[in-house]
Amino acid sequence: MASVRLVALKAPYVPSSLRNLSNFLLLRTHAFTVRDFSTAMSPPSTAVIYDQYGPPDSVTRIVEFSPVELKETDVCVKMLAAPINPSDINRIEGVYPVRPQLPSVGGYEGVGEVHSLGSSVKDFSPGDWVIPSPPTSGTWQTYVVKDQSVWHKIDKGTPIEYAASITVNPLTALKMLEDFASLKAGDAIVQNGATSIVGQCIIQLARNQGIHSINIIRDRAGSDEVKEKLTKLGANQVFTESQLEVKNVKALLADDIPEPALGFNCVGGNAASLVLKFLRQGGTMVTYGGMSKKPITVSTSSFIFKDLSLRGFWLQQWMTSDKAKECRKMIDYLLSLVREGKLTYEMELTPFSDFHAAMDKALGKLGSQPKQVIKF
Ligand SMILES: NC(=O)c1ccc[n+]([C@@H]2O[C@H](COP(=O)([O-])OP(=O)(O)OC[C@H]3O[C@@H](n4cnc5c(N)ncnc54)[C@H](OP(=O)(O)O)[C@@H]3O)[C@@H](O)[C@H]2O)c1
């Protein structure tokens, strides 16, 4: 703790009761205050904040926060990496069902290294790698101070970009494969948005269980290359949307692939209709995202003659506090798959200093790009 206290001696004092962001911002203008030297303090933190909802490329800015005092059960974590997910963008836009209180620090998941501990923390040591689990708002900053109950220790042998991004998307893929149908080896699933991280995870988790995947991607220049990449991950069939402009999409199914009972939709619009067309009698389509921002249209005959079911999935809803244990077990399983080379997905690590360039890529300004993960 000695080095932390040294920092604290020189730093402005911020009482723990004033830890919320608006108070930080106010305190940044206050004079230094005398304090108790025995209290552990965090280092100052550099953070991406937004004080109004709107386009993330214009409402986010980088600020410096004063050190904060660690309460007895707090853990101060030096962040190593955190991804930019579509839901982070939606939160900043103010269109997510849970609207963060403003001003707010961006980010929801990530990985960091334990820097210092409150006086009664026993289960962590400086240097441990931890992730917030379930995730928690405010990971886009260099130091995060939260109660010990927030943090889950993970194996340091995990590449940081995977440790940072293991919850929101891979866990969604795993949970959705388990929750909506009892699939067995030889069965098939169909999905759109197959290039997304969730999509790439669904392909691999299905393959690991002997389940076939039928994948739909947007038309683009270089679609053959994308198809090849997904096939290498274990995709059985990959179609562009335009390839599916045929009367009977099921005629395109390979001989060894049965009609799927389960479909996943993260796009909406025509891409959702294509998932429905592949489903077998009594099949289910689970919607978990709406990347095209277009509504889903379902034909009357899909209900009457195919008796299809439409369901939805929201990870944040499931990860309520009583699910923390289950959630952490699943995370450990997913991280072990990563370390064994059985789960991989495309990401780009971008230095924190280039945050706005990473955000532009995440916003799709440069066309389809790998998942952006900020490296602190
Ligand atoms: N419900 C939940 O609990 C939950 C949890 C996790 C994720 N999600 C949702 O799952 C989806 C995928 O997330 P992710 O982080 O895995 O994605 P990602 O890796 O950031 O990739 C974005 C995906 O969206 C596609 N896309 C982007 N703009 C599009 C548009 N205008 N029309 C159609 N497709 C578009 C991209 O396709 P291209 O390759 O063609 O660019 C790519 O497949 C998002 O909607 C996210 O909000 C939901």
The ligand as a Tripos MOL2 file, in Angstrom:
@<TRIPOS>MOLECULE
LIG
   48    52     1     0     0
SMALL
NO_CHARGES

@<TRIPOS>ATOM
      1 N1        -29.6110   -8.9480  -26.3260 N.am      1 LIG1
      2 C1        -28.4310   -9.0550  -25.7250 C.2       1 LIG1
      3 O1        -28.3330   -9.3520  -24.5420 O.2       1 LIG1
      4 C2        -27.2030   -8.8150  -26.5280 C.ar      1 LIG1
      5 C3        -25.9500   -9.1790  -26.0380 C.ar      1 LIG1
      6 C4        -24.8310   -9.0020  -26.8540 C.ar      1 LIG1
      7 C5        -24.9830   -8.4270  -28.1020 C.ar      1 LIG1
      8 N2        -26.2170   -8.0450  -28.5100 N.ar      1 LIG1
      9 C6        -26.4550   -7.4880  -29.8410 C.3       1 LIG1
     10 O2        -25.9000   -8.3730  -30.7730 O.3       1 LIG1
     11 C7        -25.5710   -7.6660  -31.9440 C.3       1 LIG1
     12 C8        -24.1390   -8.0150  -32.3370 C.3       1 LIG1
     13 O3        -23.2490   -7.5080  -31.3440 O.3       1 LIG1
     14 P1        -21.6720   -7.7410  -31.5050 P.3       1 LIG1
     15 O4        -20.9820   -6.9390  -30.4920 O.co2     1 LIG1
     16 O5        -21.4290   -9.1980  -31.5850 O.co2     1 LIG1
     17 O6        -21.4610   -7.1000  -32.9410 O.3       1 LIG1
     18 P2        -20.1060   -6.6200  -33.5900 P.3       1 LIG1
     19 O7        -19.0860   -7.6580  -33.4250 O.co2     1 LIG1
     20 O8        -19.8340   -5.2350  -33.1430 O.co2     1 LIG1
     21 O9        -20.5110   -6.6130  -35.1280 O.3       1 LIG1
     22 C9        -21.5460   -5.8130  -35.6210 C.3       1 LIG1
     23 C10       -22.4210   -6.6880  -36.5130 C.3       1 LIG1
     24 O10       -23.5340   -5.9490  -36.9480 O.3       1 LIG1
     25 C11       -23.5930   -5.9880  -38.3810 C.3       1 LIG1
     26 N3        -24.1300   -4.7110  -38.8140 N.ar      1 LIG1
     27 C12       -23.6430   -3.4910  -38.5140 C.ar      1 LIG1
     28 N4        -24.4300   -2.5390  -39.0580 N.ar      1 LIG1
     29 C13       -25.4260   -3.1960  -39.7000 C.ar      1 LIG1
     30 C14       -26.5480   -2.7720  -40.4740 C.ar      1 LIG1
     31 N5        -26.8170   -1.4850  -40.6610 N.pl3     1 LIG1
     32 N6        -27.3250   -3.7330  -41.0040 N.ar      1 LIG1
     33 C15       -27.0720   -5.0270  -40.8130 C.ar      1 LIG1
     34 N7        -26.0380   -5.4900  -40.1030 N.ar      1 LIG1
     35 C16       -25.2260   -4.5710  -39.5570 C.ar      1 LIG1
     36 C17       -22.1630   -6.2220  -38.8110 C.3       1 LIG1
     37 O11       -22.1870   -6.8000  -40.0860 O.3       1 LIG1
     38 P3        -21.0490   -6.5440  -41.1700 P.3       1 LIG1
     39 O12       -19.9860   -7.5520  -40.9180 O.co2     1 LIG1
     40 O13       -21.7570   -6.7850  -42.4150 O.co2     1 LIG1
     41 O14       -20.5650   -5.1300  -40.9980 O.co2     1 LIG1
     42 C18       -21.6990   -7.1900  -37.7540 C.3       1 LIG1
     43 O15       -22.1650   -8.4920  -38.0200 O.3       1 LIG1
     44 C19       -25.7780   -6.1910  -31.6220 C.3       1 LIG1
     45 O16       -27.0450   -5.8210  -32.0960 O.3       1 LIG1
     46 C20       -25.7600   -6.1680  -30.1160 C.3       1 LIG1
     47 O17       -26.4790   -5.0840  -29.5720 O.3       1 LIG1
     48 C21       -27.3210   -8.2330  -27.7600 C.ar      1 LIG1
@<TRIPOS>BOND
     1     1     2 1
     2     2     3 2
     3     2     4 1
     4     4     5 ar
     5     4    48 ar
     6     5     6 ar
     7     6     7 ar
     8     7     8 ar
     9     8     9 1
    10     8    48 ar
    11     9    10 1
    12     9    46 1
    13    10    11 1
    14    11    12 1
    15    11    44 1
    16    12    13 1
    17    13    14 1
    18    14    15 2
    19    14    16 1
    20    14    17 1
    21    17    18 1
    22    18    19 2
    23    18    20 1
    24    18    21 1
    25    21    22 1
    26    22    23 1
    27    23    24 1
    28    23    42 1
    29    24    25 1
    30    25    26 1
    31    25    36 1
    32    26    27 ar
    33    26    35 ar
    34    27    28 ar
    35    28    29 ar
    36    29    30 ar
    37    29    35 ar
    38    30    31 1
    39    30    32 ar
    40    32    33 ar
    41    33    34 ar
    42    34    35 ar
    43    36    37 1
    44    36    42 1
    45    37    38 1
    46    38    39 2
    47    38    40 1
    48    38    41 1
    49    42    43 1
    50    44    45 1
    51    44    46 1
    52    46    47 1
@<TRIPOS>SUBSTRUCTURE
     1 LIG1         1 GROUP 0 **** ****
